Amino acid sequence: MTNHILDLGLSFQPPIPLRNAHLMTLIPRYVPRAISLADLPQESRCFSVEPQSQLQGFCHWQDDRKAFPTVVLVHGLEGSSESRYMRGIAAKAFRSGFNVIRLNQRTCGGTEHLSPTLYNSGLSSDYRAIVKELVHHDGLDRIWLVGYSMGGNLVLKATGELGRSEPALAGVAAVCPNINPTVCARALEEPRNWIYHRHFVTRLKARLRRKASLFPGKWDLSKLVHITTISEFDDCYTARDGGYRDGADYYDRAGSRHVLDRIAVPTLIITAQDDPFIPYAMFTEAKIQEHPQIAVVAPRYGGHCGFYQVQRRDEDPYWAENRIVDFLHGMWPKRS
């Protein structure tokens, strides 16, 4: 292991008040930010991932898309292609010479009508299908996957499943990925995390009601009013909709932790040691720390996907986005 991993972690300097994990998680989401993509070319496109199921993507192509590498962005739980971090990293990657595709997971971003199923943390096959389409339909030969939180788990899982079978896959980056959903769901339901937990449960229940109005009779909503935790929701709806036996089976099988050892491309994992519901201990296992292709950058502070740094002259406050762009350009902490 080179010292670059340690150096990258130490390079993150948060404002002193944001050394509180909860403030770091919440405040960056409300800081005014110029993230307009109006000056970028944009094409809306639906990618077929299964019969009757499509994912909507917003593609920002360079003038000659085949001459440039491509970044595929995947958001987290209850996010969308319009999430602030998705727009932020999209603008930076495009302006630094990449094609960029901002994806909506199934049912997200107003796309409930594009799939008869719910989204879940195990649907890595969707992103394998999209990589295949970009290679064979668009002729792209340098593709990077980037995901946040749940999206981070999905892109890591897809990359591990692809192994060495897709030469066009150049690398993968994940920010605060829930590589072990069993552990993460348990942490999310701790009393100290009530504000995030309530947010996710409320949003998931509202989304299911919208979805059910488009597919009458598919889900029994009578149980919904009694659900108070994310594990109850996933056990009752997400797991069974996704073909899992129950919530425990879903959480176990959906985790990318099972296939991380099969990753064969440069991989950057950025996570914070103080993340409220993505426990850092998951990333300290030998199979991750000693993997020749995986670099884990884990600052002491950062919250959940916050990483808001003290203002610097050379870059904006969104530290994780900037490190991902560095990684895309080959500036990643390799092993010696």
C-alpha positions in Angstrom: 0.0 0.0 0.0 1.4 3.4 -0.9 1.1 6.4 1.3 -1.2 8.0 -1.3 -4.2 6.5 0.3 -3.3 8.1 3.7 -2.4 11.4 1.9 -5.7 11.6 0.1 -7.6 11.0 3.3 -5.6 13.7 5.2 -6.1 16.2 2.4 -9.8 16.5 3.4 -10.1 19.4 5.9 -13.7 20.0 7.0 -14.8 23.3 8.7 -14.7 22.7 12.4 -18.5 22.7 12.9 -18.9 20.0 10.3 -16.7 17.6 12.2 -20.1 16.6 13.6 -21.2 13.7 11.4 -24.8 14.8 11.3 -24.1 18.4 10.4 -21.7 17.2 7.7 -24.4 14.9 6.3 -27.2 17.5 6.2 -25.7 21.0 5.7 -24.0 20.4 2.3 -27.4 19.5 0.9 -28.7 23.0 1.6 -25.6 25.2 0.9 -26.4 27.4 -2.2 -24.6 26.0 -5.2 -24.4 26.8 -8.9 -25.0 23.4 -10.5 -26.8 24.4 -13.7 -26.2 22.1 -16.6 -27.8 24.5 -19.1 -24.5 25.0 -21.0 -24.0 21.2 -21.5 -25.5 19.3 -24.4 -28.2 16.9 -23.2 -30.0 13.9 -24.7 -32.7 12.0 -22.8 -32.5 8.3 -23.4 -34.1 5.1 -22.2 -32.0 2.1 -21.7 -33.7 -1.3 -21.9 -32.5 -3.5 -19.0 -35.1 -6.2 -18.9 -38.3 -6.9 -20.9 -40.7 -4.1 -20.0 -38.1 -2.3 -17.9 -36.2 0.8 -18.8 -33.9 3.2 -17.0 -33.9 6.8 -18.1 -30.6 8.5 -18.6 -29.6 12.0 -19.4 -26.6 11.9 -21.7 -24.1 14.7 -22.0 -22.1 13.8 -25.1 -18.9 15.4 -26.2 -18.8 16.4 -29.9 -17.4 13.0 -30.9 -18.5 10.7 -28.2 -16.3 7.8 -29.4 -13.2 9.8 -28.9 -13.9 10.5 -25.2 -14.2 8.3 -22.1 -17.6 8.0 -20.6 -18.8 8.2 -17.0 -22.1 6.6 -15.9 -23.5 8.1 -12.7 -25.8 6.2 -10.3 -27.6 7.9 -7.4 -28.4 6.7 -3.9 -31.6 5.6 -2.1 -34.5 8.1 -2.9 -32.2 10.2 -5.1 -32.4 10.8 -8.8 -30.5 12.0 -11.8 -31.3 15.6 -10.5 -29.7 15.1 -7.1 -27.2 17.8 -6.3 -24.2 15.5 -6.2 -25.2 14.0 -9.5 -25.4 17.4 -11.2 -22.2 18.5 -9.5 -20.0 15.6 -10.6 -21.7 15.6 -14.0 -20.6 19.2 -14.7 -17.1 18.6 -13.5 -16.6 15.4 -15.4 -18.0 16.8 -18.6 -15.8 19.9 -18.4 -12.8 17.8 -17.8 -13.3 15.8 -21.1 -15.8 13.0 -20.4 -19.1 12.0 -21.8 -21.5 11.8 -18.8 -24.7 9.8 -18.3 -26.9 10.6 -15.3 -29.1 7.6 -14.7 -32.3 7.3 -12.7 -32.7 3.9 -11.0 -35.9 2.1 -11.6 -39.0 4.1 -10.5 -36.8 7.2 -9.6 -36.9 10.7 -11.0 -40.5 10.4 -12.1 -39.9 7.1 -14.0 -42.3 4.9 -12.1 -44.1 4.1 -15.4 -40.9 2.7 -17.1 -40.8 -0.5 -15.0 -43.4 -2.8 -13.4 -40.9 -3.4 -10.5 -39.5 -1.5 -7.6 -35.8 -0.6 -7.4 -33.5 -2.4 -5.0 -29.9 -2.6 -4.0 -29.3 -5.9 -5.9 -30.2 -4.8 -9.4 -26.6 -4.7 -10.6 -27.8 -6.4 -13.8 -29.3 -3.1 -14.9 -25.9 -1.5 -15.0 -24.2 -4.4 -16.7 -26.9 -4.2 -19.4 -26.2 -0.4 -19.8 -22.5 -1.0 -20.1 -23.2 -3.6 -22.8 -25.4 -1.3 -24.7 -22.9 1.5 -24.6 -20.2 -0.8 -25.9 -22.2 -2.6 -28.7 -24.7 0.2 -29.7 -22.6 3.3 -29.2 -19.2 1.9 -29.8 -17.7 3.2 -26.6 -14.6 1.6 -25.3 -13.7 3.5 -22.1 -16.5 3.4 -19.5 -16.4 4.4 -15.8 -19.1 3.6 -13.3 -19.6 6.0 -10.4 -22.2 5.6 -7.6 -23.2 7.1 -4.4 -24.4 5.2 -1.3 -26.9 2.6 -2.7 -25.7 3.5 -6.2 -22.1 2.8 -5.0 -23.1 -0.7 -3.9 -24.7 -1.3 -7.3 -21.8 -0.2 -9.4 -19.3 -2.2 -7.2 -21.6 -5.3 -7.5 -21.9 -4.9 -11.3 -18.1 -4.5 -11.6 -17.4 -7.6 -9.5 -19.9 -9.6 -11.5 -18.3 -8.5 -14.8 -14.8 -9.4 -13.6 -12.5 -9.4 -16.6 -15.3 -10.1 -19.1 -15.8 -6.5 -20.3 -12.6 -4.8 -21.6 -14.4 -1.5 -22.1 -15.0 -1.1 -18.3 -12.1 1.2 -17.3 -12.8 1.6 -13.5 -15.3 2.2 -10.8 -15.7 4.8 -8.0 -18.1 4.5 -5.0 -18.9 7.1 -2.3 -20.1 5.7 1.0 -21.4 2.4 -0.6 -23.7 0.1 1.5 -21.7 -3.0 0.6 -23.4 -4.9 3.4 -27.1 -3.9 3.5 -27.7 -6.0 6.6 -25.3 -4.0 8.7 -26.3 -0.6 7.1 -30.0 -1.1 7.7 -29.3 -2.0 11.3 -27.2 1.2 11.7 -29.8 3.3 9.9 -32.5 2.2 12.4 -30.5 3.3 15.4 -32.3 6.1 17.4 -29.5 8.6 16.7 -30.3 8.3 12.9 -34.0 8.9 13.2 -34.0 11.9 10.9 -32.5 10.0 8.0 -34.5 6.9 8.8 -37.8 8.7 8.9 -37.0 10.5 5.6 -36.3 7.3 3.8 -39.3 5.4 5.1 -41.6 8.3 4.3 -40.3 8.7 0.8 -40.3 4.9 0.1 -44.0 4.6 1.2 -45.0 7.6 -0.9 -43.2 6.2 -3.9 -44.9 2.8 -3.5 -48.3 4.5 -3.5 -47.5 6.3 -6.7 -46.2 3.1 -8.2 -49.3 1.2 -7.2 -51.6 3.7 -8.8 -49.9 2.9 -12.1 -50.1 -0.9 -11.6 -53.4 -1.5 -9.8 -53.6 -4.7 -7.7 -49.9 -5.5 -7.8 -49.1 -4.6 -4.2 -51.3 -4.9 -1.1 -51.1 -1.4 0.4 -53.1 -2.3 3.5 -49.9 -3.3 5.3 -48.2 0.0 4.5 -49.8 2.0 7.3 -48.3 -0.3 9.9 -44.8 -0.1 8.6 -42.4 2.1 10.6 -38.9 0.9 9.7 -37.0 0.4 6.5 -36.4 -3.2 7.3 -40.1 -3.8 7.6 -40.7 -2.0 4.3 -38.0 -4.1 2.5 -39.2 -7.3 4.0 -42.8 -6.7 3.0 -42.3 -5.1 -0.4 -38.8 -4.6 -1.8 -37.6 -8.1 -1.2 -40.6 -10.0 -2.5 -40.9 -7.6 -5.5 -37.3 -8.3 -6.3 -37.6 -12.1 -6.1 -36.0 -12.6 -2.7 -37.3 -14.9 0.0 -37.6 -12.1 2.6 -35.8 -9.0 3.8 -33.0 -10.9 5.4 -32.3 -12.8 2.1 -32.5 -9.6 0.2 -30.0 -7.7 2.4 -27.6 -10.6 2.3 -27.6 -11.3 -1.4 -27.8 -7.7 -2.6 -24.5 -6.7 -1.0 -21.5 -6.1 -3.2 -19.3 -7.5 -0.5 -19.8 -11.0 -2.0 -18.1 -10.1 -5.3 -15.5 -7.4 -4.4 -12.7 -10.0 -4.7 -13.6 -10.4 -8.4 -13.1 -6.8 -9.3 -10.5 -6.5 -12.0 -10.3 -2.8 -12.7 -9.1 0.3 -10.8 -11.5 0.9 -8.0 -11.8 3.9 -5.6 -14.0 3.7 -2.5 -14.4 7.0 -0.6 -16.1 6.6 2.8 -16.0 8.5 6.1 -15.0 6.9 9.4 -17.9 8.9 11.0 -20.6 8.0 8.5 -23.8 7.7 10.6 -25.2 4.6 8.8 -22.4 3.2 6.6 -20.2 1.6 9.3 -16.5 2.1 8.5 -15.6 -1.3 9.9 -17.0 -2.9 6.7 -14.1 -1.6 4.7 -11.3 -2.7 7.0 -11.6 -6.4 6.0 -8.4 -7.9 4.5 -10.1 -8.8 1.2 -10.7 -5.1 0.6 -7.6 -3.6 2.2 -5.3 -6.0 0.5 -7.1 -6.1 -2.9 -4.6 -5.0 -5.6 -7.2 -3.0 -7.5 -9.1 -1.4 -4.6 -8.1 1.9 -2.9 -10.1 2.9 0.1 -9.9 6.6 1.1 -11.5 7.1 4.5 -11.1 10.5 6.1 -11.9 10.7 9.8 -14.7 13.1 9.0 -17.2 13.3 6.1 -20.5 12.1 7.3 -22.7 10.4 4.7 -21.7 11.7 1.3 -21.0 15.1 2.8 -17.3 15.7 2.4 -17.6 19.5 2.5 -14.2 21.0 2.9 -12.7 24.3 3.9 -12.6 26.6 0.9 -9.5 26.3 -1.2 -8.1 28.4 -4.0 -7.7 25.5 -6.4 -11.1 23.8 -6.1 -14.6 24.1 -4.7 -15.7 22.7 -1.3 -17.0 19.4 -2.7 -14.0 17.3 -1.9 -15.3 13.8 -2.9 -16.4 15.0 -6.4 -13.0 16.5 -7.0 -11.2 13.3 -5.9 -13.4 11.3 -8.3 -12.4 13.5 -11.2 -8.8 13.1 -10.2 -9.4 9.3 -10.2 -11.0 9.4 -13.6 -7.9 11.1 -15.0 -5.7 8.4 -13.6 -4.6 10.1 -10.4 -5.6 7.3 -8.1 -3.8 5.8 -5.1 -2.3 2.6 -6.6 -0.5 0.0 -4.6 3.3 -0.3 -5.0 
